[in-house]
Amino acid sequence: MSITSAKSGATGISLALDNNFMEPIASTLVGASGVNTVIFDDIPQNYKHLQIRFLARTTRANQEDNIQLRFNSDSAANYAAHVLYGDGATAGSFSDGASISFNTRSVVAAASSTAGIFGSGVIEVLDYANISKNKTVRSLNGYEANGTGQVRLSSGLWMSTVAINSITIVSANAANFVQYSRFSLYGIKG
């Protein structure tokens, strides 16, 4: 079976890699002792966008927790976010402005949630290597815990034109990510 490129009209099996292909860059699986920080360093600059896929749970003594990102170790108040959410009974929205990290508001299950429940999601960092504009992020994520849980759609801004070469991921509540949490970084050609 051959594949025809929508862009060039050429036909061949290798054209599946022609455009918008996603390549794995790095992945981490949390071990038995847990971790409080996941860092992707030395990110190659040859992709159009980055994507982080995660499955996570934290030790926070609550039903849920949130994931935060920092780019290039920037801890100044250069981040902002907007969030839409729903839990099956209610829906709402809120925003964070002038924050010291991008609170993706990527909701994950925490310690008091049903055992074995993890949150999952996809975070996209758009035009991360472009040095002519501020960086934007979007996230779709959530968790379901036997009738409770939440789904969220968020967008964010890092007010910097610097190319992103490292991403630090932490719990918004200084908790640890538990065993079997996984974070994977992909590069999207384009």
JOLIN-V282302 format. One record per pair of residues at least 24 apart in sequence whose C-alpha atoms are under 10 Angstrom apart, sorted by the first residue. I is the first residue (numbers start at 1). J is the second residue. D is the distance in Angstrom with one decimal. If there is no record, write none. Layout:
[[I	J	D] [I	J	D]]
//
This chain:
[[17	189	8.9] [18	189	8.6] [18	190	8.7] [19	188	8.7] [19	189	6.1] [19	190	5.4] [20	47	9.6] [20	48	8.7] [20	49	9.5] [20	187	9.5] [20	188	5.9] [20	189	4.8] [20	190	4.7] [21	47	9.7] [21	186	9.8] [21	187	8.2] [21	188	5.7] [21	189	5.3] [21	190	7.4] [22	47	9.1] [22	49	9.3] [22	50	8.9] [22	51	8.7] [22	185	9.9] [22	186	6.2] [22	187	5.6] [22	188	4.4] [22	189	6.4] [22	190	9.3] [23	47	9.2] [23	50	9.6] [23	51	9.7] [23	185	8.7] [23	186	5.4] [23	187	5.2] [23	188	6.5] [23	189	8.0] [24	50	9.9] [24	51	9.4] [24	52	9.9] [24	184	7.5] [24	185	6.2] [24	186	4.4] [24	187	6.4] [24	188	9.0] [25	50	9.4] [25	51	9.8] [25	52	10.0] [25	184	7.7] [25	185	5.5] [25	186	5.1] [25	187	6.4] [25	188	10.0] [26	52	9.6] [26	183	8.5] [26	184	5.8] [26	185	5.2] [26	186	7.1] [26	187	9.5] [27	52	9.3] [27	53	9.3] [27	54	9.6] [27	182	7.3] [27	183	5.7] [27	184	4.1] [27	185	6.1] [27	186	8.7] [28	54	9.7] [28	180	9.5] [28	181	8.3] [28	182	5.7] [28	183	5.4] [28	184	6.4] [28	185	9.0] [29	54	9.9] [29	55	9.5] [29	56	9.8] [29	178	9.7] [29	179	7.7] [29	180	6.0] [29	181	5.9] [29	182	4.5] [29	183	6.7] [29	184	8.6] [30	56	9.2] [30	176	9.9] [30	177	7.2] [30	178	6.6] [30	179	4.9] [30	180	5.3] [30	181	5.3] [30	182	6.2] [30	183	8.6] [31	177	9.4] [31	178	7.6] [31	179	4.9] [31	180	6.5] [31	181	8.2] [31	182	9.6] [32	178	7.3] [32	179	4.9] [32	180	7.9] [33	176	9.2] [33	177	9.2] [33	178	7.5] [33	179	6.9] [34	58	8.8] [34	59	8.9] [34	175	9.7] [34	176	6.0] [34	177	5.5] [34	178	4.6] [34	179	5.4] [34	180	8.7] [34	181	8.6] [35	170	9.1] [35	171	10.0] [35	175	8.7] [35	176	5.2] [35	177	5.4] [35	178	7.0] [35	179	8.4] [35	181	9.5] [36	169	8.5] [36	170	6.2] [36	171	7.1] [36	174	7.1] [36	175	6.2] [36	176	4.2] [36	177	5.8] [36	178	8.8] [37	168	6.9] [37	169	5.7] [37	170	5.0] [37	171	7.8] [37	174	9.2] [37	175	9.3] [37	176	7.6] [37	177	7.9] [38	69	9.7] [38	167	8.3] [38	168	5.8] [38	169	5.0] [38	170	6.6] [38	171	9.8] [38	177	8.9] [38	182	9.6] [38	183	7.9] [39	69	9.6] [39	70	9.4] [39	71	9.9] [39	73	9.8] [39	166	7.1] [39	167	5.7] [39	168	4.5] [39	169	6.2] [39	170	8.9] [39	183	9.7] [40	71	9.8] [40	72	9.9] [40	165	8.3] [40	166	5.4] [40	167	5.2] [40	168	6.5] [40	169	8.4] [40	183	9.5] [40	184	9.2] [40	185	7.7] [41	72	8.7] [41	164	9.6] [41	165	6.4] [41	166	4.4] [41	167	6.7] [41	168	8.4] [42	72	9.9] [42	164	9.2] [42	165	5.5] [42	166	6.1] [42	167	9.3] [43	128	9.9] [43	129	9.7] [43	163	9.9] [43	164	7.5] [43	165	4.8] [43	166	6.0] [43	167	8.4] [43	185	9.2] [43	186	9.9] [43	187	9.1] [44	129	8.9] [44	164	9.3] [44	165	7.2] [44	166	9.6] [44	187	8.4] [45	128	8.1] [45	129	5.8] [45	130	9.1] [45	163	8.0] [45	164	8.2] [45	165	7.5] [45	187	9.2] [46	128	10.0] [46	129	7.9] [46	187	8.3] [46	188	9.1] [46	189	7.9] [46	190	9.8] [47	126	10.0] [47	127	8.3] [47	128	8.4] [47	129	7.7] [47	186	9.3] [47	187	5.5] [47	188	5.6] [47	189	5.0] [47	190	7.1] [48	125	9.3] [48	126	7.3] [48	127	5.5] [48	128	7.2] [48	129	7.4] [48	130	8.5] [48	187	7.4] [48	188	5.8] [48	189	5.3] [48	190	5.4] [49	124	7.2] [49	125	5.8] [49	126	4.8] [49	127	5.1] [49	128	5.9] [49	129	8.0] [49	130	9.7] [49	137	9.9] [49	186	8.6] [49	187	6.1] [49	188	5.1] [49	189	7.1] [49	190	7.9] [50	123	8.3] [50	124	5.8] [50	125	5.0] [50	126	6.6] [50	127	7.9] [50	128	6.9] [50	129	9.4] [50	137	9.5] [50	164	9.8] [50	185	7.0] [50	186	5.7] [50	187	4.7] [50	188	5.9] [50	189	9.0] [51	122	6.8] [51	123	5.6] [51	124	4.4] [51	125	6.1] [51	126	8.5] [51	137	9.5] [51	138	9.6] [51	139	9.5] [51	184	8.2] [51	185	5.8] [51	186	5.1] [51	187	6.4] [51	188	7.3] [52	121	8.2] [52	122	5.7] [52	123	5.0] [52	124	6.4] [52	125	8.2] [52	139	9.2] [52	167	9.9] [52	183	6.8] [52	184	5.5] [52	185	4.6] [52	186	6.3] [52	187	9.0] [53	120	7.6] [53	121	5.8] [53	122	4.6] [53	123	6.5] [53	124	8.7] [53	139	9.8] [53	140	10.0] [53	141	9.6] [53	182	8.1] [53	183	5.9] [53	184	5.3] [53	185	6.7] [53	186	8.1] [54	106	9.7] [54	108	9.7] [54	118	9.6] [54	119	7.9] [54	120	5.4] [54	121	5.5] [54	122	6.6] [54	123	8.4] [54	141	9.0] [54	181	7.5] [54	182	5.5] [54	183	4.5] [54	184	6.3] [54	185	8.9] [55	108	8.1] [55	109	9.7] [55	117	9.8] [55	118	6.1] [55	119	5.6] [55	120	4.3] [55	121	6.9] [55	122	9.3] [55	141	9.6] [55	142	9.8] [55	143	9.6] [55	180	8.1] [55	181	5.4] [55	182	5.2] [55	183	6.7] [55	184	9.2] [56	106	10.0] [56	107	9.2] [56	108	6.1] [56	109	7.3] [56	110	8.9] [56	117	8.8] [56	118	5.2] [56	119	5.3] [56	120	6.3] [56	121	9.0] [56	143	9.6] [56	177	6.7] [56	178	7.4] [56	179	8.8] [56	180	7.5] [56	181	4.3] [56	182	6.3] [56	183	7.9] [57	107	9.3] [57	108	5.6] [57	109	5.0] [57	110	5.4] [57	111	7.7] [57	113	9.2] [57	115	9.9] [57	116	8.7] [57	117	7.3] [57	118	5.0] [57	119	6.3] [57	120	9.0] [57	143	9.7] [57	171	9.5] [57	175	9.6] [57	176	8.4] [57	177	5.8] [57	178	5.8] [57	179	8.3] [57	180	8.5] [57	181	6.3] [57	182	9.4] [58	108	7.4] [58	109	6.7] [58	110	4.7] [58	111	6.3] [58	112	9.7] [58	113	9.9] [58	118	8.6] [58	119	9.6] [58	170	9.9] [58	171	7.4] [58	173	9.3] [58	174	9.4] [58	175	6.0] [58	176	5.4] [58	177	4.4] [58	178	5.4] [58	179	9.1] [58	181	8.5] [59	109	9.0] [59	110	5.7] [59	111	4.9] [59	112	8.5] [59	171	9.4] [59	173	9.5] [59	174	9.1] [59	175	5.4] [59	176	5.4] [59	177	6.5] [59	178	6.6] [60	109	8.9] [60	110	5.4] [60	111	5.5] [60	112	7.9] [60	113	9.9] [60	171	8.6] [60	172	9.6] [60	173	7.0] [60	174	7.9] [60	175	5.2] [60	176	7.4] [60	177	9.0] [61	110	6.7] [61	111	5.3] [61	112	6.0] [61	113	9.0] [61	173	9.7] [61	175	8.7] [62	109	8.4] [62	110	5.8] [62	111	6.0] [62	112	5.2] [62	113	7.2] [63	108	8.7] [63	109	6.1] [63	110	5.2] [63	111	6.5] [63	112	5.0] [63	113	4.7] [63	114	8.5] [63	145	9.2] [63	148	9.2] [63	149	8.5] [64	106	10.0] [64	107	6.5] [64	108	5.6] [64	109	4.5] [64	110	4.6] [64	111	7.7] [64	112	7.9] [64	113	7.1] [64	118	9.7] [64	119	8.9] [64	142	9.9] [64	143	8.9] [64	149	8.2] [64	150	9.2] [65	105	8.4] [65	106	8.1] [65	107	5.7] [65	108	5.4] [65	109	6.3] [65	110	5.8] [65	111	9.2] [65	119	9.3] [65	171	6.9] [65	172	6.8] [65	173	6.9] [65	174	9.6] [65	175	8.5] [66	103	7.3] [66	104	7.3] [66	105	5.2] [66	106	5.2] [66	107	4.6] [66	108	6.0] [66	109	8.7] [66	110	9.2] [66	119	9.7] [66	142	9.9] [66	170	8.6] [66	171	5.9] [66	172	5.2] [66	173	7.4] [66	174	9.9] [66	175	9.8] [67	102	8.7] [67	103	6.3] [67	104	6.0] [67	105	6.1] [67	106	5.3] [67	107	6.8] [67	108	7.6] [67	169	6.8] [67	170	5.8] [67	171	4.8] [67	172	5.5] [67	173	8.6] [67	174	9.9] [67	177	9.9] [68	100	9.7] [68	101	6.3] [68	102	5.5] [68	103	4.3] [68	104	5.6] [68	105	7.2] [68	106	7.8] [68	168	8.1] [68	169	5.7] [68	170	5.3] [68	171	6.0] [68	172	5.6] [68	173	9.3] [69	100	9.5] [69	101	5.8] [69	102	5.0] [69	103	6.4] [69	104	7.0] [69	105	9.9] [69	167	6.6] [69	168	5.5] [69	169	4.8] [69	170	6.6] [69	171	8.9] [69	172	9.1] [70	100	8.0] [70	101	5.1] [70	102	6.2] [70	103	8.8] [70	158	8.9] [70	164	9.9] [70	166	8.2] [70	167	5.7] [70	168	5.1] [70	169	6.7] [70	170	8.5] [71	101	8.1] [71	102	8.5] [71	128	9.8] [71	135	9.7] [71	158	8.0] [71	160	9.5] [71	162	9.5] [71	163	9.2] [71	164	6.2] [71	165	7.6] [71	166	5.8] [71	167	4.8] [71	168	6.5] [71	169	9.2] [72	162	8.8] [72	163	8.6] [72	164	6.1] [72	165	6.1] [72	166	4.9] [72	167	6.3] [72	168	7.8] [73	101	9.3] [73	164	9.8] [73	165	9.6] [73	166	7.4] [73	167	7.5] [73	168	7.0] [74	100	7.7] [74	101	7.7] [74	158	9.5] [74	160	9.7] [74	166	9.9] [74	167	9.7] [74	168	9.6] [75	99	8.6] [75	100	4.9] [75	101	6.2] [75	102	9.7] [76	100	5.0] [76	101	7.7] [77	101	7.2] [77	102	9.5] [77	158	9.3] [77	159	9.0] [78	102	8.4] [78	157	8.1] [78	158	5.8] [78	159	5.2] [78	160	7.5] [79	103	8.2] [79	135	9.7] [79	136	9.7] [79	156	7.3] [79	157	5.6] [79	158	4.7] [79	159	6.2] [79	160	9.1] [80	104	9.3] [80	136	9.6] [80	137	10.0] [80	155	8.6] [80	156	5.5] [80	157	5.3] [80	158	6.9] [80	159	8.3] [81	105	8.4] [81	136	9.5] [81	137	8.8] [81	138	9.2] [81	154	6.9] [81	155	5.6] [81	156	4.1] [81	157	6.4] [81	158	9.1] [82	138	9.5] [82	153	8.5] [82	154	5.5] [82	155	5.4] [82	156	6.3] [82	157	9.2] [83	138	9.7] [83	139	9.2] [83	140	10.0] [83	152	6.8] [83	153	5.8] [83	154	4.3] [83	155	6.6] [83	156	8.7] [84	140	9.8] [84	151	8.5] [84	152	5.7] [84	153	5.3] [84	154	6.2] [84	155	9.1] [85	140	9.9] [85	141	9.7] [85	142	9.2] [85	150	7.0] [85	151	5.7] [85	152	4.4] [85	153	6.4] [85	154	8.4] [86	142	9.5] [86	149	8.7] [86	150	5.7] [86	151	5.6] [86	152	6.7] [86	153	9.3] [87	142	9.4] [87	143	9.6] [87	144	9.0] [87	147	9.1] [87	148	7.1] [87	149	5.9] [87	150	4.4] [87	151	6.4] [87	152	8.9] [88	147	8.7] [88	148	8.3] [88	149	8.3] [88	150	7.6] [88	151	8.9] [89	148	9.7] [89	150	9.9] [90	150	9.7] [91	150	9.6] [91	151	9.6] [91	152	9.7] [92	152	9.7] [93	152	9.4] [93	153	9.5] [93	154	9.4] [94	154	9.6] [95	154	9.2] [95	155	9.5] [95	156	9.4] [96	156	9.0] [97	156	9.5] [97	157	9.4] [98	157	9.9] [98	158	9.7] [98	159	9.4] [99	158	9.6] [100	158	9.9] [101	157	10.0] [101	158	8.5] [101	168	9.5] [101	169	9.6] [101	170	9.6] [101	172	9.2] [102	137	8.8] [102	155	9.6] [102	156	6.9] [102	157	7.5] [102	158	7.3] [102	169	9.6] [102	172	9.7] [103	154	9.4] [103	155	9.7] [103	156	8.2] [103	169	9.9] [103	170	9.5] [103	171	9.2] [103	172	7.1] [104	137	8.3] [104	138	7.9] [104	139	6.7] [104	140	9.3] [104	141	9.5] [104	152	9.4] [104	153	9.0] [104	154	6.5] [104	155	7.4] [104	156	7.2] [104	172	9.3] [105	139	8.4] [105	140	9.5] [105	141	8.7] [105	142	9.5] [105	152	7.5] [105	153	8.5] [105	154	7.0] [105	155	9.3] [105	156	9.9] [105	172	8.5] [106	139	7.0] [106	140	7.4] [106	141	5.7] [106	142	6.8] [106	143	9.6] [106	150	9.9] [106	151	8.7] [106	152	6.9] [106	153	8.2] [106	154	7.9] [106	171	9.8] [106	172	9.6] [107	140	9.5] [107	141	6.6] [107	142	5.4] [107	143	7.0] [107	149	8.9] [107	150	7.4] [107	151	7.6] [107	152	7.2] [107	153	10.0] [107	171	9.9] [107	172	9.9] [108	141	8.2] [108	142	6.3] [108	143	6.0] [108	144	9.2] [108	149	8.9] [108	150	8.9] [108	151	9.7] [108	171	9.4] [108	177	9.9] [109	142	8.6] [109	143	6.5] [109	144	8.3] [109	145	8.0] [109	149	8.1] [109	150	9.6] [110	175	9.0] [110	176	9.7] [110	177	9.1] [110	178	9.2] [111	175	9.7] [111	178	9.2] [113	144	9.6] [113	145	6.8] [113	146	9.5] [113	148	9.1] [113	149	9.1] [114	144	9.6] [114	145	6.3] [114	146	7.8] [114	148	9.8] [115	145	9.1] [116	145	9.3] [116	180	9.8] [117	143	7.6] [117	144	7.4] [117	145	6.3] [117	146	9.0] [117	149	10.0] [118	142	8.9] [118	143	6.4] [118	144	8.1] [118	145	8.5] [118	178	9.7] [118	180	9.2] [118	181	7.9] [119	143	4.3] [119	144	7.5] [119	145	9.3] [119	149	9.1] [119	150	9.3] [119	151	9.5] [119	181	9.2] [120	144	9.7] [120	151	9.8] [120	181	9.5] [120	182	9.4] [120	183	9.7] [121	151	9.5] [121	152	9.2] [121	153	9.8] [121	183	9.9] [122	183	9.9] [122	184	9.7] [123	153	9.9] [123	154	9.2] [123	155	9.3] [123	185	9.5] [124	155	9.4] [124	185	9.8] [124	186	9.4] [124	187	9.8] [124	188	9.7] [125	155	9.9] [125	156	9.3] [125	157	9.6] [125	164	9.2] [125	187	9.7] [125	188	10.0] [126	188	9.6] [127	163	8.7] [127	164	9.2] [127	188	10.0] [128	161	9.0] [128	162	8.5] [128	163	5.8] [128	164	5.5] [128	165	8.4] [129	161	8.8] [129	162	7.6] [129	163	4.3] [129	164	6.0] [129	165	8.1] [130	161	7.2] [130	162	7.6] [130	163	6.0] [130	164	8.7] [131	160	8.6] [131	161	4.8] [131	162	5.4] [131	163	5.6] [131	164	9.2] [132	160	9.3] [132	161	5.7] [132	162	8.2] [132	163	9.1] [133	158	9.8] [133	159	8.6] [133	160	7.3] [133	161	4.9] [133	162	8.2] [133	163	9.4] [134	158	6.1] [134	159	5.1] [134	160	4.8] [134	161	4.7] [134	162	7.8] [134	163	9.3] [135	159	6.7] [135	160	6.6] [135	161	6.8] [135	162	8.5] [135	163	8.5] [135	164	8.6] [136	160	9.9]]
//
